[in-house]
Amino acid sequence: MPDLKAGEVQRYLQGVLHASVTVSKMVVLGSESTVKDVTGYGYGVPVRVDLQVDGTSRRAVIPHHEPGSVGHEHMSDRAQQLL
């Protein structure tokens, strides 16, 4: 299972949004736990990210699909699920 690091999410969102981004909190949905970095969060478990974009509070959800025995062996399969 992959680890999801707040710093990496922040850098990714800055590149996508072309704005100043600060990740303040990440929460595995279905859990009340707030964590700085999400480790070992499993197949199909979305993560909510609370962030500031150019000083404005926003929220985003990062879905997760990884290769495995459930039909997501190829990157294109996982991309199709997200689209």
Buried (B, 14 or more C-beta within 10 A) or exposed (E): EEEBBBEEBBEEBBEEBEEEBBBEEBBBEEEEEEBEEBEEBEEEBBBBBBBBBEEEEEEBEBEBBEEEEEEBEEEEEBEEEEE
